[in-house]
Amino acid sequence: MDAELRICSRAPRSRLRAGVDARIGQARRRISHLLVLWAVVCLPVTGMAEAPRRSAAPTDPSSRFIAGTVVPRHTGPVTKSVVASAAVYAWQDGATRRTIAIVPELEADFSPRTERREVLQPAGSASAETRALISPVFRDDSGGLRALPGGVIVSMLAPLDDAAAHRLFDQAGVAPARRLTNTLWLLQAPTGLPALQLANRLHDSGLFAFAQPNWWAPRIRK
């Protein structure tokens, strides 16, 4: 009788243990299935999310400008004044090469004004009669705005009298506007990009110590 009772008491425990083991096995299989499903669904999404970051690697900045010649620039945030139609130009500030980016939403109007009117205007607002006196607006490295009212400033390699200076200007194919100092002259140049291009050409010629555009900048109100 005692032996039968011991056998009967062991049977429920063995069945209970077998049931627990079966449930643990089912749980493990479900976890394995969930891990496989996560790998299939999530890994492609992660790969696609990383692709734009790899493709957005910055390009070589030197490829964006060539001695004042416009080259399309990589598009970016509007806060940098770079949009699809923007471009970057180079100019010489003495011996330093600097870059400026066009602000496509603005233009500078240097036409004679009979009424009080700001130089900076929305792009495209000028009339056909005043287009020759309209300059693009640029943003420089410090974030300031600039424009080209016309003219180029050159510095002589050495002080020259007026006759020698005029012979040098003839050799360079330019016309003087007026002498500024003993070595500085303001030369004639049209409004806008032609002034920038002429300044870069004169700088590269080696005839002058430096040549740079006659820049206009908005007056800072205190």
ABEGO torsion letter per residue (X at the ends): XAAAAAAAAAAAAAAAAAAAAAAAAAAAAAAAAAAAAAAAAAAAAAAAAAAAAAAABBBBAAAABBGGBBBBBBBBBAAAGBBAABBBBBBBBEABBBBBBBBAABBBBABBBABBBBABBBBGABBAAAAAABBBBBBBAAGBBBBBAEEBBBBBABBBBAAAAAAAAAAAGBBBABBABAABBBBBBBBEAAAAAAAAAAAAAGABABBBBBBBBBBBBX
